[in-house]
Amino acid sequence: MNIAFKTRNFYADELRLLRTIKTQKEKEANGKIKVYHFIIAGILGTGLTFITTLIPDSLWTFLFGTIAVFAFSFIVFMPYEFIKQTKNIKPFWCQLTSLIDKGTINTWQIKTKRIAVAPEYEDESDLYIIELNENEVLFLWDTEYNLNKKFPCLDFEIYEDDFFKLLGKQIYTSSEKIKPIKIDKKAKWNYMKQYGVSGHLETEKINFDELISRYNNCA
């Protein structure tokens, strides 16, 4: 089945989230380390080094010397750490800015009547099985461990892969959370060993009730 993504404008809360994240990244890119921090570290390190030459060897000599070493280490290593952090943030910031300027997002709109969940057994994540129609289901893995906050629900949208990779947000919910049909997690594990693992956003031509029964028969 080809995923029927449709383009729409951002909702107000989505745009607000993107702008908030952009602001946070801008602050991180600018950094909290200022020039005067290096000046202070230099003065502190130089001053304490000078003091250690004036006083006899003691605990104070060791203490002042250690602080001086940390001060000079700050001057030497922090510029590198700052440049590395900024370099890592910049691609993400550019993608985010481009997305906001574009103003649209591709989503797959889902309206269903039933959803089942097979909880995580080891470290494979929760699996949601969604009834698309009478003889077709959709597999949705909670790979980011955040779907259960407002999901499952019967009316929702699945974000395109680029958006998911950028923000780790898989779905947008448009209805109230429901109580899903529960599949035993050990049965799920046994089913996967016997029949293989269904992929994320993979569909299967099978009746929903028949599939749930197959899973539960593997308990």
Secondary structure, 3 states (H helix, E strand, C coil): CCCCCEEEECCHHHHHHHHHHHHHHHHHHHCCCCHHHHHHHHHHHHHHHHHHHHCCCCHHHHHHHHHHHHHHHHHHHHHHHHHHHHHHHHHHHHHHHHHHHHCEEEEEEEECCCEEEECCCCCCCCEEEEEEECCEEEEEECCCCCHHHCCCECEEEEECHHHHHHHCCCEEECCCECCCEECCHHHHHHHHHHHCCCCCCCEECCCHHHHHHHHHCCC
